[in-house]
Amino acid sequence: MYIKKILLAILVIGLVVAAFFANFVYKAMLKPNTAFNNETAYIYIPSNASYDEVRNQLEPLLEDIDSFDDLAEQKKYTTNIKAGKYAIKKGMTNNDIINSIRSKNLPIKVSFNNQSTLERLAGRVSKEIEADSVSLINAMHDDAFLVENKFSKATALGMYLPNSYEFFWNTSAEGFRNRMLKEYKRFWTDTRIQKAHDNGLSQDQVITLASIVYEESKQASEQPRIAGVYMNRLRIGMPLQADPTLKFAAYQLPKYQKTVIKRVLNVHKDIESPYNTYKNRGLPPGLIAMPDISAIDAVLNYEKHKYLYFAADAKRYGFHKFAKTLTQHNVNARAYQRYLSSQGINK
């Protein structure tokens, strides 16, 4: 009789323990534990984050943070934090959430174009990945990296080709820079390198000229013709006389940094700068802005013609009139100058 009572007690205790364990398993692993209404919420876990930092992000998203803590401890997640961007889907269990934030780092799209300096590029990219703008600028300007990869301060921006790229959010500044170098090398196929050589240009010179072409016209259909004008000038030793380079030179000076130059004047042509292509023959030391890939390919595949001049077309915004002679060019240029004056654009 006494033994039966002991066995019964053991059975009852076993059932209680089993019930407790089943309840723990249900609450910790099988019960949905999200507290938001959207289909998906995202958390961003920084590099070297502590469990408390992760917990602080999760707490507003979960109905029962304590049960999550228990399972995270059991699965040793608390001491094995992974940086990145992670999705928490509505209705997920604690087990689902831990599996997600442990191994399902989501890639993000990083897009950039028309950045005129490395500093602006760094500011743009820092809004998308973990690396801040200061670390990005330092990585981009790193002297050892530039020397090793045959870039200068003037040409470094040309390594960053405008496009959309996939990164993990927790990409470091050096990781971003190194990936962009790989993309740059991938872009310069044997075919493109050969075209640059055939045109008598280095890769840096192609991108420098492309930056001028791009600043002259955003019309991809017209860029090869503009590139052809500049190639003709280079070929005969004529100064490029590119207005965008004058603006670039002006913006390096304190008096112009908080202004917008809408009309290039003779005073701008007197600026002492290696980027003043009215005073200096040949290409400037580096690019003046980030060109689209269309402009780079326009230089590589420039239109062969006899035009030496072009002026903005007042009747077709964004397009230009081309001329073979200075006489015809002056007619076109005066027409556009009259248009600017009629619009009250005097500087």
C-alpha positions as a Markdown table, in Angstrom:
| # | Residue | x | y | z |
|---|---|---|---|---|
| 1 | Met | 0.0 | 0.0 | 0.0 |
| 2 | Tyr | 2.8 | 2.3 | 1.0 |
| 3 | Ile | 4.7 | 1.6 | -2.3 |
| 4 | Lys | 1.5 | 2.3 | -4.3 |
| 5 | Lys | 1.3 | 5.8 | -2.7 |
| 6 | Ile | 4.9 | 6.5 | -3.5 |
| 7 | Leu | 4.4 | 5.4 | -7.1 |
| 8 | Leu | 1.3 | 7.5 | -7.3 |
| 9 | Ala | 3.1 | 10.5 | -5.9 |
| 10 | Ile | 5.9 | 10.0 | -8.4 |
| 11 | Leu | 3.4 | 9.8 | -11.2 |
| 12 | Val | 1.6 | 13.0 | -10.1 |
| 13 | Ile | 4.9 | 14.8 | -9.8 |
| 14 | Gly | 5.9 | 13.5 | -13.2 |
| 15 | Leu | 2.7 | 14.7 | -14.7 |
| 16 | Val | 3.1 | 18.1 | -13.1 |
| 17 | Val | 6.7 | 18.3 | -14.4 |
| 18 | Ala | 5.6 | 17.2 | -17.8 |
| 19 | Ala | 2.8 | 19.7 | -17.8 |
| 20 | Phe | 5.1 | 22.4 | -16.8 |
| 21 | Phe | 7.6 | 21.4 | -19.4 |
| 22 | Ala | 4.9 | 21.2 | -22.1 |
| 23 | Asn | 3.7 | 24.7 | -21.1 |
| 24 | Phe | 7.3 | 26.0 | -21.3 |
| 25 | Val | 7.8 | 24.4 | -24.7 |
| 26 | Tyr | 4.5 | 25.8 | -25.9 |
| 27 | Lys | 5.1 | 29.3 | -24.6 |
| 28 | Ala | 8.8 | 29.5 | -25.5 |
| 29 | Met | 8.8 | 27.6 | -28.9 |
| 30 | Leu | 5.3 | 27.0 | -30.3 |
| 31 | Lys | 3.1 | 30.0 | -29.3 |
| 32 | Pro | 3.1 | 33.0 | -31.6 |
| 33 | Asn | 4.8 | 35.9 | -29.8 |
| 34 | Thr | 4.5 | 39.0 | -32.0 |
| 35 | Ala | 2.7 | 42.2 | -30.9 |
| 36 | Phe | 2.6 | 44.3 | -34.1 |
| 37 | Asn | -0.1 | 44.6 | -36.8 |
| 38 | Asn | 2.1 | 44.9 | -39.9 |
| 39 | Glu | 3.0 | 41.7 | -41.8 |
| 40 | Thr | 6.7 | 42.3 | -41.2 |
| 41 | Ala | 8.9 | 44.3 | -38.8 |
| 42 | Tyr | 12.6 | 44.7 | -39.2 |
| 43 | Ile | 15.4 | 45.1 | -36.7 |
| 44 | Tyr | 19.0 | 46.3 | -37.3 |
| 45 | Ile | 21.6 | 44.7 | -35.1 |
| 46 | Pro | 24.9 | 46.6 | -35.0 |
| 47 | Ser | 28.3 | 44.9 | -35.1 |
| 48 | Asn | 29.4 | 43.9 | -31.6 |
| 49 | Ala | 25.9 | 44.4 | -30.2 |
| 50 | Ser | 25.1 | 42.9 | -26.8 |
| 51 | Tyr | 22.0 | 40.8 | -26.1 |
| 52 | Asp | 20.5 | 43.8 | -24.2 |
| 53 | Glu | 20.7 | 45.9 | -27.4 |
| 54 | Val | 18.9 | 43.2 | -29.4 |
| 55 | Arg | 16.4 | 42.8 | -26.6 |
| 56 | Asn | 15.6 | 46.5 | -26.5 |
| 57 | Gln | 14.7 | 46.4 | -30.2 |
| 58 | Leu | 12.6 | 43.2 | -29.8 |
| 59 | Glu | 10.7 | 44.2 | -26.7 |
| 60 | Pro | 8.2 | 46.5 | -28.4 |
| 61 | Leu | 7.6 | 43.9 | -31.1 |
| 62 | Leu | 6.9 | 40.9 | -28.7 |
| 63 | Glu | 4.0 | 40.0 | -26.4 |
| 64 | Asp | 6.1 | 38.2 | -23.9 |
| 65 | Ile | 9.8 | 39.2 | -23.8 |
| 66 | Asp | 10.5 | 37.0 | -20.8 |
| 67 | Ser | 9.7 | 33.8 | -22.7 |
| 68 | Phe | 11.9 | 34.9 | -25.5 |
| 69 | Asp | 14.7 | 35.5 | -23.0 |
| 70 | Asp | 14.3 | 32.0 | -21.7 |
| 71 | Leu | 14.5 | 30.4 | -25.1 |
| 72 | Ala | 17.4 | 32.7 | -26.2 |
| 73 | Glu | 19.3 | 31.5 | -23.1 |
| 74 | Gln | 18.5 | 27.9 | -23.8 |
| 75 | Lys | 19.6 | 28.1 | -27.5 |
| 76 | Lys | 22.8 | 30.1 | -26.5 |
| 77 | Tyr | 21.7 | 33.0 | -28.7 |
| 78 | Thr | 22.5 | 35.5 | -25.9 |
| 79 | Thr | 26.2 | 34.9 | -26.4 |
| 80 | Asn | 26.2 | 34.5 | -30.2 |
| 81 | Ile | 24.7 | 37.7 | -31.6 |
| 82 | Lys | 24.9 | 38.2 | -35.4 |
| 83 | Ala | 24.9 | 41.7 | -36.9 |
| 84 | Gly | 22.7 | 42.6 | -39.8 |
| 85 | Lys | 19.1 | 43.4 | -40.9 |
| 86 | Tyr | 16.5 | 40.8 | -39.9 |
| 87 | Ala | 12.8 | 40.3 | -40.6 |
| 88 | Ile | 10.3 | 39.5 | -37.9 |
| 89 | Lys | 7.1 | 38.3 | -39.4 |
| 90 | Lys | 3.7 | 38.6 | -37.8 |
| 91 | Gly | 2.8 | 35.3 | -35.9 |
| 92 | Met | 6.3 | 34.1 | -35.5 |
| 93 | Thr | 7.2 | 32.0 | -32.5 |
| 94 | Asn | 10.2 | 32.7 | -30.3 |
| 95 | Asn | 11.9 | 29.8 | -32.0 |
| 96 | Asp | 11.2 | 31.3 | -35.5 |
| 97 | Ile | 12.5 | 34.7 | -34.4 |
| 98 | Ile | 15.7 | 33.3 | -33.0 |
| 99 | Asn | 16.3 | 31.2 | -36.2 |
| 100 | Ser | 15.7 | 34.4 | -38.2 |
| 101 | Ile | 18.0 | 36.7 | -36.3 |
| 102 | Arg | 20.7 | 34.1 | -36.1 |
| 103 | Ser | 21.0 | 33.1 | -39.7 |
| 104 | Lys | 18.8 | 35.1 | -42.1 |
| 105 | Asn | 20.7 | 38.4 | -42.6 |
| 106 | Leu | 18.8 | 40.2 | -45.3 |
| 107 | Pro | 20.6 | 42.0 | -48.2 |
| 108 | Ile | 19.6 | 45.6 | -48.9 |
| 109 | Lys | 19.7 | 47.7 | -52.1 |
| 110 | Val | 22.2 | 50.5 | -52.1 |
| 111 | Ser | 21.7 | 52.9 | -55.1 |
| 112 | Phe | 23.6 | 56.1 | -55.9 |
| 113 | Asn | 24.2 | 58.4 | -58.8 |
| 114 | Asn | 25.2 | 62.0 | -59.5 |
| 115 | Gln | 27.4 | 62.4 | -56.4 |
| 116 | Ser | 29.8 | 65.2 | -57.1 |
| 117 | Thr | 32.4 | 64.3 | -54.4 |
| 118 | Leu | 33.5 | 61.4 | -52.3 |
| 119 | Glu | 32.1 | 63.2 | -49.3 |
| 120 | Arg | 28.6 | 63.4 | -50.8 |
| 121 | Leu | 28.8 | 59.8 | -51.8 |
| 122 | Ala | 29.8 | 58.8 | -48.2 |
| 123 | Gly | 26.9 | 60.8 | -46.9 |
| 124 | Arg | 24.5 | 59.0 | -49.3 |
| 125 | Val | 25.8 | 55.5 | -48.6 |
| 126 | Ser | 25.9 | 56.0 | -44.8 |
| 127 | Lys | 22.1 | 56.3 | -44.9 |
| 128 | Glu | 21.8 | 52.8 | -46.2 |
| 129 | Ile | 24.5 | 50.7 | -44.4 |
| 130 | Glu | 25.9 | 50.6 | -40.8 |
| 131 | Ala | 29.2 | 52.4 | -41.7 |
| 132 | Asp | 29.0 | 56.1 | -40.9 |
| 133 | Ser | 30.1 | 58.8 | -43.3 |
| 134 | Val | 33.3 | 59.6 | -41.4 |
| 135 | Ser | 34.5 | 56.0 | -41.7 |
| 136 | Leu | 33.5 | 55.8 | -45.3 |
| 137 | Ile | 35.4 | 59.0 | -46.2 |
| 138 | Asn | 38.5 | 57.7 | -44.4 |
| 139 | Ala | 38.3 | 54.4 | -46.3 |
| 140 | Met | 37.8 | 56.2 | -49.6 |
| 141 | His | 40.7 | 58.6 | -49.0 |
| 142 | Asp | 43.1 | 56.0 | -47.7 |
| 143 | Asp | 46.4 | 56.8 | -49.3 |
| 144 | Ala | 47.7 | 53.2 | -49.3 |
| 145 | Phe | 44.5 | 51.9 | -51.0 |
| 146 | Leu | 44.7 | 54.6 | -53.6 |
| 147 | Val | 48.3 | 54.0 | -54.4 |
| 148 | Glu | 47.9 | 50.3 | -54.5 |
| 149 | Asn | 45.0 | 50.5 | -57.0 |
| 150 | Lys | 46.5 | 53.4 | -59.1 |
| 151 | Phe | 44.1 | 56.1 | -58.1 |
| 152 | Ser | 44.8 | 59.7 | -57.1 |
| 153 | Lys | 42.7 | 62.0 | -55.0 |
| 154 | Ala | 41.5 | 63.6 | -58.2 |
| 155 | Thr | 40.4 | 60.3 | -59.8 |
| 156 | Ala | 39.2 | 58.3 | -56.7 |
| 157 | Leu | 35.5 | 59.2 | -57.3 |
| 158 | Gly | 35.7 | 57.4 | -60.7 |
| 159 | Met | 36.0 | 54.0 | -59.0 |
| 160 | Tyr | 32.4 | 54.3 | -57.7 |
| 161 | Leu | 30.1 | 53.5 | -60.7 |
| 162 | Pro | 26.5 | 54.7 | -60.2 |
| 163 | Asn | 24.2 | 51.7 | -60.0 |
| 164 | Ser | 22.1 | 49.6 | -57.6 |
| 165 | Tyr | 24.1 | 47.1 | -55.6 |
| 166 | Glu | 23.2 | 44.5 | -52.9 |
| 167 | Phe | 24.9 | 44.7 | -49.6 |
| 168 | Phe | 24.4 | 43.4 | -46.1 |
| 169 | Trp | 23.4 | 46.3 | -43.8 |
| 170 | Asn | 26.3 | 45.6 | -41.5 |
| 171 | Thr | 28.9 | 46.2 | -44.3 |
| 172 | Ser | 31.9 | 48.1 | -43.0 |
| 173 | Ala | 33.4 | 51.1 | -44.7 |
| 174 | Glu | 36.3 | 49.1 | -46.0 |
| 175 | Gly | 33.9 | 46.4 | -47.1 |
| 176 | Phe | 31.9 | 48.9 | -49.1 |
| 177 | Arg | 35.0 | 50.4 | -50.7 |
| 178 | Asn | 36.5 | 47.0 | -51.6 |
| 179 | Arg | 33.3 | 45.8 | -53.1 |
| 180 | Met | 33.2 | 48.9 | -55.3 |
| 181 | Leu | 36.7 | 48.2 | -56.5 |
| 182 | Lys | 35.5 | 44.7 | -57.6 |
| 183 | Glu | 32.6 | 46.2 | -59.4 |
| 184 | Tyr | 34.9 | 48.7 | -61.1 |
| 185 | Lys | 37.2 | 46.0 | -62.3 |
| 186 | Arg | 34.2 | 43.9 | -63.5 |
| 187 | Phe | 33.0 | 46.9 | -65.4 |
| 188 | Trp | 36.3 | 47.3 | -67.2 |
| 189 | Thr | 36.0 | 44.3 | -69.5 |
| 190 | Asp | 38.7 | 43.5 | -72.0 |
| 191 | Thr | 36.4 | 45.1 | -74.7 |
| 192 | Arg | 36.1 | 48.4 | -72.8 |
| 193 | Ile | 39.8 | 48.5 | -72.0 |
| 194 | Gln | 40.6 | 47.9 | -75.7 |
| 195 | Lys | 38.2 | 50.7 | -76.8 |
| 196 | Ala | 39.8 | 53.1 | -74.4 |
| 197 | His | 43.3 | 52.2 | -75.8 |
| 198 | Asp | 42.1 | 52.6 | -79.3 |
| 199 | Asn | 40.8 | 56.1 | -78.4 |
| 200 | Gly | 44.2 | 57.0 | -76.9 |
| 201 | Leu | 42.8 | 57.3 | -73.4 |
| 202 | Ser | 43.4 | 55.6 | -70.1 |
| 203 | Gln | 40.5 | 54.3 | -68.0 |
| 204 | Asp | 40.8 | 57.4 | -65.7 |
| 205 | Gln | 40.8 | 59.7 | -68.7 |
| 206 | Val | 37.7 | 58.0 | -70.1 |
| 207 | Ile | 35.8 | 58.6 | -66.8 |
| 208 | Thr | 37.1 | 62.2 | -66.6 |
| 209 | Leu | 35.9 | 63.0 | -70.1 |
| 210 | Ala | 32.6 | 61.1 | -69.3 |
| 211 | Ser | 32.0 | 63.3 | -66.3 |
| 212 | Ile | 32.2 | 66.4 | -68.6 |
| 213 | Val | 30.0 | 64.8 | -71.1 |
| 214 | Tyr | 27.4 | 63.9 | -68.4 |
| 215 | Glu | 27.5 | 67.4 | -67.0 |
| 216 | Glu | 26.9 | 68.8 | -70.5 |
| 217 | Ser | 23.9 | 66.5 | -71.3 |
| 218 | Lys | 21.8 | 64.0 | -69.4 |
| 219 | Gln | 20.4 | 62.9 | -72.7 |
| 220 | Ala | 21.9 | 59.5 | -73.3 |
| 221 | Ser | 21.1 | 59.7 | -77.0 |
| 222 | Glu | 23.1 | 62.9 | -77.4 |
| 223 | Gln | 26.1 | 62.0 | -75.2 |
| 224 | Pro | 28.1 | 60.1 | -78.0 |
| 225 | Arg | 27.9 | 63.2 | -80.2 |
| 226 | Ile | 29.1 | 65.5 | -77.5 |
| 227 | Ala | 31.9 | 63.0 | -76.7 |
| 228 | Gly | 32.8 | 63.1 | -80.4 |
| 229 | Val | 33.1 | 66.9 | -80.2 |
| 230 | Tyr | 35.6 | 66.7 | -77.3 |
| 231 | Met | 37.5 | 63.9 | -79.0 |
| 232 | Asn | 37.9 | 66.0 | -82.1 |
| 233 | Arg | 39.2 | 68.9 | -80.0 |
| 234 | Leu | 41.7 | 66.7 | -78.2 |
| 235 | Arg | 42.9 | 65.3 | -81.5 |
| 236 | Ile | 43.7 | 68.7 | -82.9 |
| 237 | Gly | 45.1 | 70.2 | -79.7 |
| 238 | Met | 42.2 | 72.6 | -79.2 |
| 239 | Pro | 41.2 | 73.5 | -75.6 |
| 240 | Leu | 38.1 | 71.6 | -74.5 |
| 241 | Gln | 36.5 | 74.9 | -73.4 |
| 242 | Ala | 34.0 | 72.9 | -71.3 |
| 243 | Asp | 31.7 | 75.1 | -69.2 |
| 244 | Pro | 31.1 | 72.4 | -66.6 |
| 245 | Thr | 34.8 | 72.4 | -65.8 |
| 246 | Leu | 34.6 | 76.2 | -65.1 |
| 247 | Lys | 31.8 | 75.7 | -62.7 |
| 248 | Phe | 33.7 | 73.0 | -61.0 |
| 249 | Ala | 36.8 | 75.2 | -60.7 |
| 250 | Ala | 34.6 | 78.1 | -59.4 |
| 251 | Tyr | 33.0 | 75.9 | -56.7 |
| 252 | Gln | 36.4 | 75.2 | -55.2 |
| 253 | Leu | 36.7 | 78.9 | -54.4 |
| 254 | Pro | 35.1 | 80.3 | -51.2 |
| 255 | Lys | 33.2 | 83.0 | -53.0 |
| 256 | Tyr | 31.3 | 80.5 | -55.1 |
| 257 | Gln | 30.7 | 77.7 | -52.7 |
| 258 | Lys | 27.2 | 78.9 | -51.6 |
| 259 | Thr | 26.1 | 80.0 | -55.0 |
| 260 | Val | 24.6 | 78.3 | -58.0 |
| 261 | Ile | 26.2 | 79.3 | -61.3 |
| 262 | Lys | 23.4 | 79.2 | -64.0 |
| 263 | Arg | 25.3 | 81.2 | -66.6 |
| 264 | Val | 29.0 | 80.9 | -67.3 |
| 265 | Leu | 30.6 | 84.4 | -67.7 |
| 266 | Asn | 33.9 | 85.7 | -68.8 |
| 267 | Val | 35.0 | 86.2 | -65.2 |
| 268 | His | 34.8 | 82.5 | -64.7 |
| 269 | Lys | 37.1 | 81.9 | -67.7 |
| 270 | Asp | 39.9 | 83.8 | -65.8 |
| 271 | Ile | 39.9 | 81.4 | -62.8 |
| 272 | Glu | 43.3 | 80.0 | -62.2 |
| 273 | Ser | 42.8 | 76.2 | -61.9 |
| 274 | Pro | 43.9 | 73.0 | -63.6 |
| 275 | Tyr | 40.2 | 72.4 | -64.2 |
| 276 | Asn | 39.8 | 75.6 | -66.3 |
| 277 | Thr | 39.7 | 74.0 | -69.7 |
| 278 | Tyr | 39.6 | 77.5 | -71.4 |
| 279 | Lys | 43.1 | 78.2 | -70.0 |
| 280 | Asn | 44.5 | 74.7 | -70.1 |
| 281 | Arg | 44.7 | 72.2 | -73.0 |
| 282 | Gly | 43.8 | 68.6 | -72.7 |
| 283 | Leu | 41.8 | 66.9 | -70.0 |
| 284 | Pro | 41.7 | 68.2 | -66.4 |
| 285 | Pro | 43.4 | 66.2 | -63.6 |
| 286 | Gly | 40.3 | 64.2 | -62.7 |
| 287 | Leu | 36.5 | 63.9 | -63.0 |
| 288 | Ile | 34.3 | 66.8 | -62.0 |
| 289 | Ala | 31.3 | 64.7 | -61.0 |
| 290 | Met | 30.1 | 61.1 | -61.1 |
| 291 | Pro | 29.1 | 60.2 | -64.6 |
| 292 | Asp | 26.4 | 57.7 | -65.5 |
| 293 | Ile | 27.5 | 54.5 | -67.2 |
| 294 | Ser | 25.8 | 55.8 | -70.3 |
| 295 | Ala | 28.3 | 58.7 | -70.5 |
| 296 | Ile | 31.3 | 56.4 | -70.0 |
| 297 | Asp | 30.1 | 54.2 | -72.8 |
| 298 | Ala | 29.4 | 57.3 | -74.9 |
| 299 | Val | 33.1 | 58.2 | -74.6 |
| 300 | Leu | 34.2 | 54.7 | -75.5 |
| 301 | Asn | 31.8 | 54.6 | -78.4 |
| 302 | Tyr | 31.9 | 58.3 | -79.4 |
| 303 | Glu | 30.2 | 59.4 | -82.6 |
| 304 | Lys | 32.7 | 60.1 | -85.3 |
| 305 | His | 31.8 | 63.4 | -87.1 |
| 306 | Lys | 33.4 | 66.8 | -87.9 |
| 307 | Tyr | 31.6 | 68.9 | -85.3 |
| 308 | Leu | 33.9 | 71.1 | -83.1 |
| 309 | Tyr | 31.3 | 73.1 | -81.3 |
| 310 | Phe | 27.9 | 72.8 | -79.6 |
| 311 | Ala | 25.6 | 75.2 | -77.8 |
| 312 | Ala | 22.4 | 74.5 | -75.8 |
| 313 | Asp | 19.2 | 74.6 | -77.8 |
| 314 | Ala | 16.8 | 77.1 | -76.4 |
| 315 | Lys | 13.8 | 75.4 | -78.1 |
| 316 | Arg | 14.7 | 71.9 | -77.0 |
| 317 | Tyr | 15.4 | 71.8 | -73.3 |
| 318 | Gly | 18.3 | 69.5 | -72.5 |
| 319 | Phe | 19.5 | 69.2 | -76.1 |
| 320 | His | 22.1 | 71.0 | -78.1 |
| 321 | Lys | 22.9 | 72.5 | -81.6 |
| 322 | Phe | 26.1 | 71.3 | -83.2 |
| 323 | Ala | 28.4 | 73.2 | -85.5 |
| 324 | Lys | 31.4 | 72.5 | -87.6 |
| 325 | Thr | 32.5 | 76.1 | -87.9 |
| 326 | Leu | 33.0 | 78.9 | -85.3 |
| 327 | Thr | 30.8 | 81.2 | -87.4 |
| 328 | Gln | 27.8 | 78.8 | -87.2 |
| 329 | His | 28.5 | 78.1 | -83.5 |
| 330 | Asn | 28.5 | 81.9 | -82.7 |
| 331 | Val | 25.0 | 82.1 | -84.2 |
| 332 | Asn | 23.8 | 79.2 | -82.1 |
| 333 | Ala | 25.5 | 80.5 | -79.0 |
| 334 | Arg | 24.0 | 84.0 | -79.3 |
| 335 | Ala | 20.6 | 82.5 | -79.7 |
| 336 | Tyr | 21.0 | 80.7 | -76.4 |
| 337 | Gln | 22.4 | 83.8 | -74.7 |
| 338 | Arg | 19.4 | 85.8 | -75.8 |
| 339 | Tyr | 17.2 | 83.1 | -74.3 |
| 340 | Leu | 19.0 | 83.2 | -71.0 |
| 341 | Ser | 18.7 | 87.0 | -70.9 |
| 342 | Ser | 15.0 | 86.8 | -71.6 |
| 343 | Gln | 14.6 | 84.5 | -68.6 |
| 344 | Gly | 16.5 | 86.9 | -66.4 |
| 345 | Ile | 19.4 | 84.5 | -65.9 |
| 346 | Asn | 22.4 | 86.8 | -65.7 |
| 347 | Lys | 24.8 | 84.9 | -63.5 |
